[in-house]
Amino acid sequence: MKGVKKQNLPVKICPVCKLSFAWRKKWERNWNDVIYCSVKCRNKKQS
């Protein structure tokens, strides 16, 4: 993702809160496995 402008970053929709979230550097290696936008949403899915 080097040299990509912020408006061109990939986006996903969180299944819990239905908000969109964009690619982050910390998710570079596992972007395909990222499902939830935050730890809070990841924990909410179980309840």
mmCIF file as Biopython writes it, N, C-alpha, C and O atoms, coordinates in Angstrom:
data_model
#
loop_
_atom_site.group_PDB
_atom_site.id
_atom_site.type_symbol
_atom_site.label_atom_id
_atom_site.label_alt_id
_atom_site.label_comp_id
_atom_site.label_asym_id
_atom_site.label_entity_id
_atom_site.label_seq_id
_atom_site.pdbx_PDB_ins_code
_atom_site.Cartn_x
_atom_site.Cartn_y
_atom_site.Cartn_z
_atom_site.occupancy
_atom_site.B_iso_or_equiv
_atom_site.auth_seq_id
_atom_site.auth_asym_id
_atom_site.pdbx_PDB_model_num
ATOM 1   N N  . MET A ? 1  ? 0.824   -1.201  0.000  1.0 0.0 1  A 1 
ATOM 2   C CA . MET A ? 1  ? 0.000   0.000   0.000  1.0 0.0 1  A 1 
ATOM 3   C C  . MET A ? 1  ? 0.864   1.260   0.000  1.0 0.0 1  A 1 
ATOM 4   O O  . MET A ? 1  ? 0.381   2.348   0.315  1.0 0.0 1  A 1 
ATOM 5   N N  . LYS A ? 2  ? 2.098   1.117   -0.342 1.0 0.0 2  A 1 
ATOM 6   C CA . LYS A ? 2  ? 2.986   2.268   -0.321 1.0 0.0 2  A 1 
ATOM 7   C C  . LYS A ? 2  ? 2.639   3.227   -1.458 1.0 0.0 2  A 1 
ATOM 8   O O  . LYS A ? 2  ? 2.503   2.813   -2.609 1.0 0.0 2  A 1 
ATOM 9   N N  . GLY A ? 3  ? 2.500   4.492   -1.132 1.0 0.0 3  A 1 
ATOM 10  C CA . GLY A ? 3  ? 2.214   5.495   -2.130 1.0 0.0 3  A 1 
ATOM 11  C C  . GLY A ? 3  ? 0.751   5.629   -2.504 1.0 0.0 3  A 1 
ATOM 12  O O  . GLY A ? 3  ? 0.437   6.232   -3.530 1.0 0.0 3  A 1 
ATOM 13  N N  . VAL A ? 4  ? -0.150  5.086   -1.703 1.0 0.0 4  A 1 
ATOM 14  C CA . VAL A ? 4  ? -1.581  5.174   -1.987 1.0 0.0 4  A 1 
ATOM 15  C C  . VAL A ? 4  ? -2.171  6.345   -1.210 1.0 0.0 4  A 1 
ATOM 16  O O  . VAL A ? 4  ? -1.920  6.493   -0.014 1.0 0.0 4  A 1 
ATOM 17  N N  . LYS A ? 5  ? -2.955  7.173   -1.892 1.0 0.0 5  A 1 
ATOM 18  C CA . LYS A ? 5  ? -3.582  8.310   -1.223 1.0 0.0 5  A 1 
ATOM 19  C C  . LYS A ? 5  ? -4.684  7.831   -0.288 1.0 0.0 5  A 1 
ATOM 20  O O  . LYS A ? 5  ? -5.292  6.786   -0.520 1.0 0.0 5  A 1 
ATOM 21  N N  . LYS A ? 6  ? -4.938  8.594   0.764  1.0 0.0 6  A 1 
ATOM 22  C CA . LYS A ? 6  ? -5.908  8.182   1.778  1.0 0.0 6  A 1 
ATOM 23  C C  . LYS A ? 6  ? -7.298  7.944   1.213  1.0 0.0 6  A 1 
ATOM 24  O O  . LYS A ? 6  ? -7.997  7.043   1.677  1.0 0.0 6  A 1 
ATOM 25  N N  . GLN A ? 7  ? -7.716  8.715   0.239  1.0 0.0 7  A 1 
ATOM 26  C CA . GLN A ? 7  ? -9.062  8.520   -0.308 1.0 0.0 7  A 1 
ATOM 27  C C  . GLN A ? 7  ? -9.159  7.254   -1.155 1.0 0.0 7  A 1 
ATOM 28  O O  . GLN A ? 7  ? -10.261 6.833   -1.506 1.0 0.0 7  A 1 
ATOM 29  N N  . ASN A ? 8  ? -8.023  6.643   -1.488 1.0 0.0 8  A 1 
ATOM 30  C CA . ASN A ? 8  ? -8.021  5.429   -2.303 1.0 0.0 8  A 1 
ATOM 31  C C  . ASN A ? 8  ? -7.758  4.157   -1.501 1.0 0.0 8  A 1 
ATOM 32  O O  . ASN A ? 8  ? -7.546  3.096   -2.088 1.0 0.0 8  A 1 
ATOM 33  N N  . LEU A ? 9  ? -7.768  4.245   -0.170 1.0 0.0 9  A 1 
ATOM 34  C CA . LEU A ? 9  ? -7.532  3.066   0.658  1.0 0.0 9  A 1 
ATOM 35  C C  . LEU A ? 9  ? -8.748  2.149   0.630  1.0 0.0 9  A 1 
ATOM 36  O O  . LEU A ? 9  ? -9.877  2.626   0.505  1.0 0.0 9  A 1 
ATOM 37  N N  . PRO A ? 10 ? -8.536  0.843   0.744  1.0 0.0 10 A 1 
ATOM 38  C CA . PRO A ? 10 ? -9.659  -0.090  0.779  1.0 0.0 10 A 1 
ATOM 39  C C  . PRO A ? 10 ? -10.532 0.145   2.010  1.0 0.0 10 A 1 
ATOM 40  O O  . PRO A ? 10 ? -10.040 0.553   3.062  1.0 0.0 10 A 1 
ATOM 41  N N  . VAL A ? 11 ? -11.814 -0.115  1.869  1.0 0.0 11 A 1 
ATOM 42  C CA . VAL A ? 11 ? -12.783 0.114   2.946  1.0 0.0 11 A 1 
ATOM 43  C C  . VAL A ? 11 ? -13.604 -1.153  3.146  1.0 0.0 11 A 1 
ATOM 44  O O  . VAL A ? 11 ? -13.912 -1.868  2.193  1.0 0.0 11 A 1 
ATOM 45  N N  . LYS A ? 12 ? -13.953 -1.419  4.403  1.0 0.0 12 A 1 
ATOM 46  C CA . LYS A ? 12 ? -14.845 -2.531  4.743  1.0 0.0 12 A 1 
ATOM 47  C C  . LYS A ? 12 ? -15.966 -1.996  5.625  1.0 0.0 12 A 1 
ATOM 48  O O  . LYS A ? 12 ? -15.854 -0.910  6.194  1.0 0.0 12 A 1 
ATOM 49  N N  . ILE A ? 13 ? -17.048 -2.764  5.734  1.0 0.0 13 A 1 
ATOM 50  C CA . ILE A ? 13 ? -18.181 -2.416  6.586  1.0 0.0 13 A 1 
ATOM 51  C C  . ILE A ? 13 ? -18.180 -3.361  7.787  1.0 0.0 13 A 1 
ATOM 52  O O  . ILE A ? 13 ? -18.122 -4.579  7.622  1.0 0.0 13 A 1 
ATOM 53  N N  . CYS A ? 14 ? -18.243 -2.800  8.984  1.0 0.0 14 A 1 
ATOM 54  C CA . CYS A ? 14 ? -18.289 -3.606  10.202 1.0 0.0 14 A 1 
ATOM 55  C C  . CYS A ? 14 ? -19.673 -4.244  10.320 1.0 0.0 14 A 1 
ATOM 56  O O  . CYS A ? 14 ? -20.675 -3.533  10.242 1.0 0.0 14 A 1 
ATOM 57  N N  . PRO A ? 15 ? -19.759 -5.568  10.505 1.0 0.0 15 A 1 
ATOM 58  C CA . PRO A ? 15 ? -21.064 -6.235  10.590 1.0 0.0 15 A 1 
ATOM 59  C C  . PRO A ? 15 ? -21.836 -5.928  11.873 1.0 0.0 15 A 1 
ATOM 60  O O  . PRO A ? 15 ? -23.042 -6.167  11.933 1.0 0.0 15 A 1 
ATOM 61  N N  . VAL A ? 16 ? -21.167 -5.407  12.895 1.0 0.0 16 A 1 
ATOM 62  C CA . VAL A ? 16 ? -21.827 -5.115  14.167 1.0 0.0 16 A 1 
ATOM 63  C C  . VAL A ? 16 ? -22.430 -3.717  14.165 1.0 0.0 16 A 1 
ATOM 64  O O  . VAL A ? 16 ? -23.627 -3.553  14.404 1.0 0.0 16 A 1 
ATOM 65  N N  . CYS A ? 17 ? -21.601 -2.705  13.896 1.0 0.0 17 A 1 
ATOM 66  C CA . CYS A ? 17 ? -22.073 -1.315  13.974 1.0 0.0 17 A 1 
ATOM 67  C C  . CYS A ? 17 ? -22.467 -0.743  12.615 1.0 0.0 17 A 1 
ATOM 68  O O  . CYS A ? 17 ? -23.005 0.362   12.548 1.0 0.0 17 A 1 
ATOM 69  N N  . LYS A ? 18 ? -22.208 -1.473  11.537 1.0 0.0 18 A 1 
ATOM 70  C CA . LYS A ? 18 ? -22.564 -1.069  10.165 1.0 0.0 18 A 1 
ATOM 71  C C  . LYS A ? 18 ? -21.839 0.187   9.681  1.0 0.0 18 A 1 
ATOM 72  O O  . LYS A ? 18 ? -22.274 0.812   8.714  1.0 0.0 18 A 1 
ATOM 73  N N  . LEU A ? 19 ? -20.746 0.563   10.335 1.0 0.0 19 A 1 
ATOM 74  C CA . LEU A ? 19 ? -19.958 1.710   9.900  1.0 0.0 19 A 1 
ATOM 75  C C  . LEU A ? 19 ? -18.802 1.228   9.029  1.0 0.0 19 A 1 
ATOM 76  O O  . LEU A ? 19 ? -18.323 0.103   9.174  1.0 0.0 19 A 1 
ATOM 77  N N  . SER A ? 20 ? -18.368 2.090   8.130  1.0 0.0 20 A 1 
ATOM 78  C CA . SER A ? 20 ? -17.242 1.730   7.280  1.0 0.0 20 A 1 
ATOM 79  C C  . SER A ? 20 ? -15.935 2.079   7.988  1.0 0.0 20 A 1 
ATOM 80  O O  . SER A ? 20 ? -15.858 3.047   8.744  1.0 0.0 20 A 1 
ATOM 81  N N  . PHE A ? 21 ? -14.922 1.277   7.728  1.0 0.0 21 A 1 
ATOM 82  C CA . PHE A ? 21 ? -13.601 1.564   8.270  1.0 0.0 21 A 1 
ATOM 83  C C  . PHE A ? 21 ? -12.572 1.283   7.189  1.0 0.0 21 A 1 
ATOM 84  O O  . PHE A ? 21 ? -12.732 0.368   6.382  1.0 0.0 21 A 1 
ATOM 85  N N  . ALA A ? 22 ? -11.516 2.083   7.186  1.0 0.0 22 A 1 
ATOM 86  C CA . ALA A ? 22 ? -10.512 2.016   6.127  1.0 0.0 22 A 1 
ATOM 87  C C  . ALA A ? 22 ? -9.287  1.220   6.575  1.0 0.0 22 A 1 
ATOM 88  O O  . ALA A ? 22 ? -9.070  0.990   7.765  1.0 0.0 22 A 1 
ATOM 89  N N  . TRP A ? 23 ? -8.508  0.815   5.599  1.0 0.0 23 A 1 
ATOM 90  C CA . TRP A ? 23 ? -7.263  0.090   5.811  1.0 0.0 23 A 1 
ATOM 91  C C  . TRP A ? 23 ? -6.341  0.891   6.710  1.0 0.0 23 A 1 
ATOM 92  O O  . TRP A ? 23 ? -6.254  2.113   6.593  1.0 0.0 23 A 1 
ATOM 93  N N  . ARG A ? 24 ? -5.651  0.199   7.609  1.0 0.0 24 A 1 
ATOM 94  C CA . ARG A ? 24 ? -4.652  0.827   8.476  1.0 0.0 24 A 1 
ATOM 95  C C  . ARG A ? 24 ? -3.336  0.081   8.337  1.0 0.0 24 A 1 
ATOM 96  O O  . ARG A ? 24 ? -3.306  -1.107  8.016  1.0 0.0 24 A 1 
ATOM 97  N N  . LYS A ? 25 ? -2.255  0.798   8.584  1.0 0.0 25 A 1 
ATOM 98  C CA . LYS A ? 25 ? -0.917  0.210   8.474  1.0 0.0 25 A 1 
ATOM 99  C C  . LYS A ? 25 ? -0.777  -1.028  9.362  1.0 0.0 25 A 1 
ATOM 100 O O  . LYS A ? 25 ? -0.150  -2.009  8.961  1.0 0.0 25 A 1 
ATOM 101 N N  . LYS A ? 26 ? -1.361  -0.989  10.573 1.0 0.0 26 A 1 
ATOM 102 C CA . LYS A ? 26 ? -1.223  -2.129  11.490 1.0 0.0 26 A 1 
ATOM 103 C C  . LYS A ? 26 ? -1.957  -3.375  10.984 1.0 0.0 26 A 1 
ATOM 104 O O  . LYS A ? 26 ? -1.693  -4.477  11.464 1.0 0.0 26 A 1 
ATOM 105 N N  . TRP A ? 27 ? -2.872  -3.218  10.024 1.0 0.0 27 A 1 
ATOM 106 C CA . TRP A ? 27 ? -3.603  -4.343  9.448  1.0 0.0 27 A 1 
ATOM 107 C C  . TRP A ? 27 ? -2.986  -4.792  8.121  1.0 0.0 27 A 1 
ATOM 108 O O  . TRP A ? 27 ? -3.587  -5.585  7.397  1.0 0.0 27 A 1 
ATOM 109 N N  . GLU A ? 28 ? -1.809  -4.297  7.805  1.0 0.0 28 A 1 
ATOM 110 C CA . GLU A ? 28 ? -1.201  -4.551  6.501  1.0 0.0 28 A 1 
ATOM 111 C C  . GLU A ? 28 ? -1.064  -6.045  6.193  1.0 0.0 28 A 1 
ATOM 112 O O  . GLU A ? 28 ? -1.363  -6.474  5.079  1.0 0.0 28 A 1 
ATOM 113 N N  . ARG A ? 29 ? -0.626  -6.822  7.148  1.0 0.0 29 A 1 
ATOM 114 C CA . ARG A ? 29 ? -0.379  -8.249  6.911  1.0 0.0 29 A 1 
ATOM 115 C C  . ARG A ? 29 ? -1.640  -9.091  6.920  1.0 0.0 29 A 1 
ATOM 116 O O  . ARG A ? 29 ? -1.679  -10.146 6.286  1.0 0.0 29 A 1 
ATOM 117 N N  . ASN A ? 30 ? -2.684  -8.645  7.633  1.0 0.0 30 A 1 
ATOM 118 C CA . ASN A ? 30 ? -3.875  -9.482  7.756  1.0 0.0 30 A 1 
ATOM 119 C C  . ASN A ? 30 ? -5.170  -8.750  7.402  1.0 0.0 30 A 1 
ATOM 120 O O  . ASN A ? 30 ? -6.208  -9.001  8.015  1.0 0.0 30 A 1 
ATOM 121 N N  . TRP A ? 31 ? -5.120  -7.856  6.427  1.0 0.0 31 A 1 
ATOM 122 C CA . TRP A ? 31 ? -6.317  -7.101  6.028  1.0 0.0 31 A 1 
ATOM 123 C C  . TRP A ? 31 ? -7.449  -8.034  5.595  1.0 0.0 31 A 1 
ATOM 124 O O  . TRP A ? 31 ? -8.616  -7.733  5.847  1.0 0.0 31 A 1 
ATOM 125 N N  . ASN A ? 32 ? -7.136  -9.136  4.963  1.0 0.0 32 A 1 
ATOM 126 C CA . ASN A ? 32 ? -8.172  -10.072 4.517  1.0 0.0 32 A 1 
ATOM 127 C C  . ASN A ? 32 ? -8.885  -10.744 5.686  1.0 0.0 32 A 1 
ATOM 128 O O  . ASN A ? 32 ? -10.018 -11.203 5.538  1.0 0.0 32 A 1 
ATOM 129 N N  . ASP A ? 33 ? -8.235  -10.807 6.842  1.0 0.0 33 A 1 
ATOM 130 C CA . ASP A ? 33 ? -8.824  -11.440 8.020  1.0 0.0 33 A 1 
ATOM 131 C C  . ASP A ? 33 ? -9.551  -10.452 8.925  1.0 0.0 33 A 1 
ATOM 132 O O  . ASP A ? 33 ? -10.284 -10.873 9.820  1.0 0.0 33 A 1 
ATOM 133 N N  . VAL A ? 34 ? -9.368  -9.159  8.717  1.0 0.0 34 A 1 
ATOM 134 C CA . VAL A ? 34 ? -10.007 -8.144  9.560  1.0 0.0 34 A 1 
ATOM 135 C C  . VAL A ? 34 ? -11.493 -8.089  9.218  1.0 0.0 34 A 1 
ATOM 136 O O  . VAL A ? 34 ? -11.865 -7.916  8.057  1.0 0.0 34 A 1 
ATOM 137 N N  . ILE A ? 35 ? -12.345 -8.240  10.249 1.0 0.0 35 A 1 
ATOM 138 C CA . ILE A ? 35 ? -13.791 -8.227  10.047 1.0 0.0 35 A 1 
ATOM 139 C C  . ILE A ? 35 ? -14.434 -7.061  10.785 1.0 0.0 35 A 1 
ATOM 140 O O  . ILE A ? 35 ? -15.340 -6.411  10.263 1.0 0.0 35 A 1 
ATOM 141 N N  . TYR A ? 36 ? -13.962 -6.799  11.998 1.0 0.0 36 A 1 
ATOM 142 C CA . TYR A ? 36 ? -14.586 -5.791  12.861 1.0 0.0 36 A 1 
ATOM 143 C C  . TYR A ? 36 ? -13.730 -4.532  12.926 1.0 0.0 36 A 1 
ATOM 144 O O  . TYR A ? 36 ? -12.509 -4.593  12.782 1.0 0.0 36 A 1 
ATOM 145 N N  . CYS A ? 37 ? -14.379 -3.391  13.143 1.0 0.0 37 A 1 
ATOM 146 C CA . CYS A ? 37 ? -13.674 -2.111  13.142 1.0 0.0 37 A 1 
ATOM 147 C C  . CYS A ? 37 ? -12.921 -1.849  14.438 1.0 0.0 37 A 1 
ATOM 148 O O  . CYS A ? 37 ? -11.993 -1.040  14.461 1.0 0.0 37 A 1 
ATOM 149 N N  . SER A ? 38 ? -13.308 -2.525  15.520 1.0 0.0 38 A 1 
ATOM 150 C CA . SER A ? 38 ? -12.681 -2.267  16.816 1.0 0.0 38 A 1 
ATOM 151 C C  . SER A ? 38 ? -12.799 -3.485  17.723 1.0 0.0 38 A 1 
ATOM 152 O O  . SER A ? 38 ? -13.519 -4.436  17.420 1.0 0.0 38 A 1 
ATOM 153 N N  . VAL A ? 39 ? -12.089 -3.440  18.827 1.0 0.0 39 A 1 
ATOM 154 C CA . VAL A ? 39 ? -12.177 -4.502  19.830 1.0 0.0 39 A 1 
ATOM 155 C C  . VAL A ? 39 ? -13.578 -4.521  20.425 1.0 0.0 39 A 1 
ATOM 156 O O  . VAL A ? 39 ? -14.126 -5.587  20.705 1.0 0.0 39 A 1 
ATOM 157 N N  . LYS A ? 40 ? -14.148 -3.354  20.615 1.0 0.0 40 A 1 
ATOM 158 C CA . LYS A ? 40 ? -15.506 -3.253  21.165 1.0 0.0 40 A 1 
ATOM 159 C C  . LYS A ? 40 ? -16.512 -4.012  20.289 1.0 0.0 40 A 1 
ATOM 160 O O  . LYS A ? 40 ? -17.333 -4.769  20.807 1.0 0.0 40 A 1 
ATOM 161 N N  . CYS A ? 41 ? -16.451 -3.818  18.998 1.0 0.0 41 A 1 
ATOM 162 C CA . CYS A ? 41 ? -17.360 -4.524  18.084 1.0 0.0 41 A 1 
ATOM 163 C C  . CYS A ? 41 ? -17.053 -6.011  18.038 1.0 0.0 41 A 1 
ATOM 164 O O  . CYS A ? 41 ? -17.966 -6.831  17.945 1.0 0.0 41 A 1 
ATOM 165 N N  . ARG A ? 42 ? -15.784 -6.363  18.102 1.0 0.0 42 A 1 
ATOM 166 C CA . ARG A ? 42 ? -15.420 -7.777  18.093 1.0 0.0 42 A 1 
ATOM 167 C C  . ARG A ? 42 ? -15.978 -8.486  19.326 1.0 0.0 42 A 1 
ATOM 168 O O  . ARG A ? 42 ? -16.413 -9.634  19.236 1.0 0.0 42 A 1 
ATOM 169 N N  . ASN A ? 43 ? -15.968 -7.816  20.468 1.0 0.0 43 A 1 
ATOM 170 C CA . ASN A ? 43 ? -16.511 -8.400  21.691 1.0 0.0 43 A 1 
ATOM 171 C C  . ASN A ? 43 ? -18.032 -8.413  21.689 1.0 0.0 43 A 1 
ATOM 172 O O  . ASN A ? 43 ? -18.641 -9.310  22.273 1.0 0.0 43 A 1 
ATOM 173 N N  . LYS A ? 44 ? -18.651 -7.441  21.049 1.0 0.0 44 A 1 
ATOM 174 C CA . LYS A ? 44 ? -20.112 -7.357  20.994 1.0 0.0 44 A 1 
ATOM 175 C C  . LYS A ? 44 ? -20.730 -8.471  20.164 1.0 0.0 44 A 1 
ATOM 176 O O  . LYS A ? 44 ? -21.866 -8.870  20.424 1.0 0.0 44 A 1 
ATOM 177 N N  . LYS A ? 45 ? -20.023 -8.974  19.189 1.0 0.0 45 A 1 
ATOM 178 C CA . LYS A ? 45 ? -20.561 -9.999  18.296 1.0 0.0 45 A 1 
ATOM 179 C C  . LYS A ? 45 ? -20.978 -11.254 19.044 1.0 0.0 45 A 1 
ATOM 180 O O  . LYS A ? 45 ? -21.869 -11.976 18.597 1.0 0.0 45 A 1 
ATOM 181 N N  . GLN A ? 46 ? -20.349 -11.518 20.169 1.0 0.0 46 A 1 
ATOM 182 C CA . GLN A ? 46 ? -20.621 -12.732 20.921 1.0 0.0 46 A 1 
ATOM 183 C C  . GLN A ? 46 ? -21.893 -12.638 21.741 1.0 0.0 46 A 1 
ATOM 184 O O  . GLN A ? 46 ? -22.480 -13.661 22.095 1.0 0.0 46 A 1 
ATOM 185 N N  . SER A ? 47 ? -22.325 -11.429 22.046 1.0 0.0 47 A 1 
ATOM 186 C CA . SER A ? 47 ? -23.524 -11.292 22.883 1.0 0.0 47 A 1 
ATOM 187 C C  . SER A ? 47 ? -24.772 -11.082 22.066 1.0 0.0 47 A 1 
ATOM 188 O O  . SER A ? 47 ? -25.861 -10.949 22.625 1.0 0.0 47 A 1 
#
